[in-house]
Amino acid sequence: MAAFALIPVGYVVISSAQTGAARLAQLLLRPRVAELTVNTVLLVVLGIGAALVIGIGGAWLVERTVMPLRRVFAVALAAPLAVPAFVMSYGWATVAPGLDGLGGAVLISACAYSPLVYLPAVAALRGLDPALEESARSLGLGPWRVFLRVVLPQLRLAALGGGLVVGLHLLAEYGAFAFLQFDTFTTAIMVAYQSNFGGANAAALGIVLTGLCLVLVLAETRMRGGARLSRTAANRPATRAALGPWAVPAVIGLLAFICAALIVPLSSVLRWGLRTDAGDWAAVTPAAVQTVLLAVGAALACAAVALPVAWLAVRHRRRLSMMLEGGFYLAGSLPAIIVALALVGVALQAAPGLYQTAATAIAAYVILFLPRILVPLRAGLAQIPPEWEEAARSLGTPPMLARLRVTAPLLAPAVASGAALVALGAANELTATLLLAPIGTETIATGFWSAASAIDYIAAAPYALTLIVISVPAVHLMFTEATSRGSA
C-alpha cells in the first residue's frame, strides 16, 4: 500500500528525469520559483502558527477554564470544518473583494484549518491526568503558567500531528487560494497542467513541492520523539481555573474567530442563496448522492489502510515503520492534480478497465486523505496503555482477541473521527474527482467550482449550502468523539 501511495511521487520523479538535468536546473533557478517558494513557505509557517494558537488556545479555554459561554465556544470552534476552505474564500471574496495576497490566505487558512488542531487537542486534554496540573497550582502557579509549563508539553503529540495535517493541506490547497489570487506551488502547477497537460515546468514545480513536504514530515517526526503519553491512572475531570481579568479578552478573541470563520462566510452564502430559484437547485440532489457515496467509500478504504500503519508507528516504532508512515504523509501532500494524473497514467497502461471508475477515484482519495485519519489513530493509540492488553493476555486471552476486546473499543472514537475527516475531504475534492470519476459524475464540489469559477455566485450558492449541510453530521461526529475520548 505504501508503494501504491508513492506512485504520484514516482510520477514526479520520472517526469523530472525525462526533462533532463540542464533543463530542470534552468526551470528551478527562475525568479518565479523563488517567488513561489517564499509565498508557500510563509503561508505554511504563518498558517500552521495561527492554527496552533487558535486550536490549542481554544481547547485549553473550553476544557480547563470557567470562561463565559464555554459550552457554546466548545462547539463553535469545531464548526468551521463544515465550511470547506474554498467555500470560505468564496464567502469572503464576495464580501471583501480586496481581500487577497498573503494576509487573506493566512486568514482563510486559520479559519478553515484551526479545527484540525482544536479537535485532537480537546481529545488529548480530556485524556490527560489532571494530578500534575493540581500539583502545579498547589505550588502557586497561576492558570497561564500551568498551561505553559505543565499542559502544553503534554499536548506535543496532538499539536505536532494537527500542525502536520494543516501544513499538508496548505501545501496542496488550490481552490481557496485561487479565489484570493495568491500564488503557491499548487496554484502554479494547476495553471501549468491546464495550459499544456503538464510539461517540464509543472514537473519542476512538483519536485520543489514534494521537497517541501518531505521537510515538513521529517521535522514533525524529529520533534515528536518517542515520549510515552498513555497513563494507567483512573480518569477524572480536571479542576477548572478562573481567568479573572483575562476572561473578557479571551471571549472577545474567540468571538472574533467565530465571526471570521462562520458568520462572514455563512452570511455571504445565504445572501446569494436567497436569490436562487428552483432551476438553480435542480442538479443539486443527484450531485449530493454521488458525493455521499464517494465520501463513504473513501472513509472505509482509508480506515482499512490506516489501522495497520498507525499500529506499527505506535506499538512497533522502528525505522521501517517510520518510513512507511512518512511515505503516506509524503504522498498525501501532493496536489490532487498530480495524484490524479499519475493514476490516470497507471490505469491507462496497467488496467484500462479501471480508468474513470469509482474505484480509481477512491484510490486517489486514499492517497490524498490518509494523513487525516493517521493522526487521530496515532494519538488515540498512544494514549491506550499496552499493559491493558498484556493483562488480558495474562488471563489466557489470545493476542488478537485481547486487541479486539480491550484496544478496539477504546480506539473506536479515533477511527470514527478520522473517517469523518476523510469523508469531509473526499466530499470537498475537486480536481481528482474531475479527472478520475466516471464520465457524467458531478459532485457538489465540482458543481460549485464550475459555477463559482464562472463568477456565477447565485448558481454556486445551492452547492455551497448543500455541501455545508451534509458536512454537519461528520463534524458533529468528530466533535462528539473527540470530547468523549478522554472519558472512554
N, C-alpha and C positions, 0 to 999 in steps of 0.2 A: 504493500500500500504506500509506503514511503517513496519507493521508486516511481510508482504511478503518479504520486503527487508532485514529484520533481520533473515530470515531463515538460511543463512550461519553462522551467529553468534550463533544461536541455535545449528547448526551442530557442531561447535567447542566446545561449552559448553557440549553437550551431549557426544561427543567423549571423552572429558576430564573426565567427570563423569564416563564413562564406564572404563576408565583407572584405576581409583582408586587413592585416595589421596596419599598413600605411594609411589606408582609407579610414579605418576605425580611429586611429590617432588623430587624423585631421578632423574628424567629426567631434571627437571628445574635447579637443582643445579650442573649440569655438567660444567666443564670449557668451553666446546663447546658453551653452551648457553651464557656464559659471553662474549666469543669472538664475537658471532653473535650480541649481544646487543651493544657492543662497536662499531662494524662496522656499524650497522644500525643507531644508534643514531648519530655518527659522520657524516655519509652520509647525513642524514636528516638535521642536523644543518648546515653543510657546503653547501649542495646543495640548501637549501632554502635561505641562506645568499647570495650565489653567484647569484641566480636568482633574488633576490630583488635588489641587487646592479645594475645588468645589466638591468633589466626590468624597474625599476623606474628611474635610471640614464639616460638610453637611451630615455625613454619617455619625461623626462624633457628637455633633449638636443634638441630633434626634435620639441618639442611643445613650448618651452619658450626661445630659443636662436636663434641667427643668424649664427650658425656654418656652415662651408662649407659642401656641399653635403647633406644638411639637408633632402631633399626630397628622395634622394637615401637611406639614412640610415633609414628613416621612414618606407620604405617598407622592407628593408633588415633585420631589427630587428625582423619582424614578420615571415619572410620566413622560418626559421628553423622548424616551425611547420609542414611544408610539408615533412620533413625528419624524419621518426619515430626514436625513440631512439635506437632501435635495429639495424636499418639500419645505423645510425650514428656510433654505435660501430663497425659494420661490416666494414664501411669505414675506421675508424681509425685503427682497428686491422690489416687490410691488408696493411696499410701504415707504421704503427709503431707497430710491433708485441710485443715490450717490454712494451707497454702502458697497465698497469694493476693496480690492487690494488686500494686503496682509492683515490689516485691522479687521476687516469684515470676515476674512477667512478664519481668524482666531476666534472671533465672536461666535460664528456658526459652529466651529469645532467644539468650543467649550459648552455651548448649549446642547448640541446633539450627542456628544460622546461622554460628558461627565457621568451619566448614569452607569456607564461601563466600569467606572471606578467605584461609584457610590454603592452599587449592589453588593459586590464582593467585600467591600469594607464593612457594610452593615452585617453581613453574614459572619465575617471574622470577629467583629466586636461582640456579637452575641455568643460566639464560641469561646471567648477569652475568659480565663479565670479572674474574677474581679478582686481576688485577695491582694494581688500586687498593687493595684490602684488604692485599695483601702489602706494598705501599709504606708504607701507614699503620702497619702493625706494625713495619716496619723503622725507623720514626721514633720508636718507643717507645710507641705507643698500645696499651692493653690491649683484650681482646675486646669489652667493653661500649662503650668509646669508638669502636672501629672500627665497631661496629654502628650507633651513633647518628650518627656523623659521615660515614661512608662508605656503608654498606649501606642504611640507612633512606631517604636521599634517592633512591636508585636504585629503590626499591620504590614510589615515589609512584603510578605508574600502576596497579599491581596493588592497592595499598591503597585508592586512591580508587574504582576500579572495584568491588572487592569490597565496600567500605563502602556504595557507592550501591545495589548489589543487596540488601544486608542491610537498608538503610533502606527500600527499596521493599517488601520482604517485610513489614517491621514495620508499615508503613502499611496494607497490605492484609490482614494476617493476621486471621482470625476465630476458627477453632476452638480454637487454643491458648489464647487469652485468654478465650474464653467459659468454658472449663474452670476458669480461675483467677478468674473473676468480676471481671476487670479491664476497665473500660470504656475503649474508644478510639472514635474516629470510626467505624471499620469495624463494631465490635460494635453501636454505636448505630444505624447505618444499617441493619444487618441486622434489628434489632428493629423499626425503623420500617417496613421493607418487609414483614416478616412480619405486622405488625398491619394495614396497610391498602394493601399492594402499592405502596408509595412515598409519594407525597404531598409537600406543601410542606416538611415537616420533614426528610425524607430528602434532598430536593433541596438544602436549605440546608446540611446537613452535608456533602453531596457537594462543594459548592463549596469549603468550607474544606479538605477533604481533598485536593482537586485543587490548591489553592493551596500546601499544604504540600509536595506532591510537586514542584511547579514550583520552589519554593525549593531543595529538595534537589538537583534536577537542575542548576539554574543554578550552585549552589555548587560541585558536583563539576566542572562544565565549566570554571569560572573557575580553580579550584585546579589542574586538570590541566595547563593551559598547553599549550605546543607543543614541549616538550623532546623531543629525539630519544633513544630508548632502544636502538636497534639498534646492532650492532657488527659489524665485519668480521674481527676477530681470531679465530684458531682457538680452539675451545672446549677447555678442560681443567679437571680437577677443582680445586676450591679447597682450600687448606690449612685443616684444621680446628683450632680453637683449644681449649685446655684451659680448663675453667671453674673449676678449683681449688675453693676453699671454696663457690662458688656452685652446685656440682653437686647437692648434696643439696636445697637449696631448689627448684631447677629441677625435679628429679624429683618432689618432693612436690607442687608446683603442678600438673604435668601429670597426676599420678595423681589428684589431687582433681578435675580437669576430667573425666577419663575415668570416674571414679566417678559424677559428676553427670550426664554426658551419655549414658553407656552402661549402667553396672551397675545404677543405680537403675531406669530405665525398663524395661530388658530383664528384670530380675528380677521386676518387677511384672507385666509381660505374661505371662511364663512361669508365674507363680504362678496367674493366672487361667486360663491355657491348660490347666493340669493338671486343672482342674475341669470341662472340657468333655466332651461325649460326641459320638457320631457325628452326631447331629442338628444340633449346632451348626456342623459343618463342611460340611453338605450343599450350602449355597448358595455356598461359597467358590470352587469351581473355575470355574463359569460367570462369576462376577464377576471372577476373575483373568484369564480370556481376554479379556473386554471391556476390562479395564484395560490390558492389554498392547497390544491393537490400537489403542486411542485414544492411548496414550502414544507408540507408534512413529510414528503418523500425525502427531502434534503435533511430534515431533522433526524429522522430514523437512521438514515445512512451515516450521518456524522456521529451519532451516538455509538453505532456499532464499531466504527473505526477508532473513535477517541478513547473508548474504555481501556483496551489493552495498552495503548500508548501512554495514557495517564498512569496506569498501574505500574508500568515499567519505570516511568520517570520518577515516581514517588517511592515505591516499595523496592525497586531494584535499580537504584541510581548508579549507573555505570557510564563509561564514555560512550558506549554504543547506544544506550537508551537516550542519552543526551543528544547524540547526533540524529537519531530518529525523530525525536521531538522537534529539534531545531529544523529538520528538513520540512516538516509540516508548516512551521511558522514561516520559513523562507518562502515556500510555495504560496502560502496564504497572503503574502504581502504584495504579490504581483498584481498589476491591474487586470481587471476582468477581461479586457480585450486581448491581452497576451495569453491568458489561460484559455480563452475561447478559441483563438486561432491555433494554438498548439493542439488542442483536442480535435479541431477540425482537420488539421493535417494528419494526425494519427488515425482518426476514424476513416478518412478517405483512403488511406493507404493500407491499414490493417483490418478494419472492419467496416466496410462501406454501409452495411445494413444498419449500423448504429448512428450514422450521421443524421443530424436533425431529428433526434428522438428524445423522449423524456429522460431516458437513461443517461444520455450524454450530458444533458443539461444538469441533472442531479449530480453526475460525476464532477462537473465544474463547480457546483455549489460545495461539494465536499472539500475540494482543493481550496476554494476561496474562504470558507467559513469554519473550517475545523478549529482554528485557534479560538473561536468564540466559545466552544464547548470544552476545549482542553483546559483553559484557565480555571473555570469553576470546578471541573473534575479534579484537577491537580490540587486546588486549595481545599476541596472537600476531603480528599484522601489524606492530605497532610494533617488534618485535624481529627482523624479517626485512629486511635491508638492500635497498633498491631497486636498489642498484648491481649486485646479482647478476643481476637481470633485465636490466639495461642491458648487462651483459657478454654475456649470451646473445644479446641483440638485435644487439650489435655483430658477432657471429659469423654473422649472417644469419638468425637465428630470428625468425619473425613474433611480434608482441607477445603475442597470445593464447596461442600455443604456448609462448612463454617463461614466461608465468604458469603454464601447466599443468605444465611440466617443472620449473620452479625453485621457484615460490612455493607451488603447491598441495601438494606433498608435505610441505613444512615447516609448512604451515598445518593439515594434516590432524589432528594431535593436538588443536589448539584447537577444531576443528569437532566432533571426537568428544566431547571433554569437555563442550562447551556443549550438544550434542544430548542427552547423558546427563542434564545438569541439567534440560533441558526435559522429558525423559521422566519424571524424578522428580516435577517439578511437576505434570504432567498426571495422573500416577498418584495424586497426593495431593489433587487438586482436588475440592471438594465442591459448592459452590453452582452454578457454571456447568454442571457435569455434570447436576445435578438438573433444571435448567431447560431445557437445550438438547439433551441426549442423547435418542435415540429412546425412545419410551414402552416401559417394561418393562426398560430397560437399568439394570443395577446394577453399579457398580464396587466395588472393595474399599473405597475411601474412603467412598463413600456408605453401603455396608452397615455399616461400622464406626461411622459417625456416627449412623446410625439406632439402633443398639443402645446405644452409649455415652451418647447424649443421653437415653435412657430409663433410665439408670442400670443397665443390664443388662451389667455388666462381663464376665461369663462369655461371653455371646453375642458381645461385641465382641472378645474375645481372639483367636479364629481369624482375623478380618480383620486385626487388628494384626500378628499373627505373619506372615501371608502377605504383607502389604504390606512388612514388613521384609525378608523373604526375596527377594522379586522386586526390591527396591531394591539388594540387594548387588551384582549384576553391574554395574549402572550406576555405583555408587560405585567399584567396583574399576576400571572403565574410566577414570573421571575421574582416579583416583589414578595409575594407570599412565601415562596420557597426560601428566599434569602433571609427573610425575617424569622422564619421558623427553623433555620438550620441549626442555630445555637441551642435551642431547646431540644431539638432532635438528638 
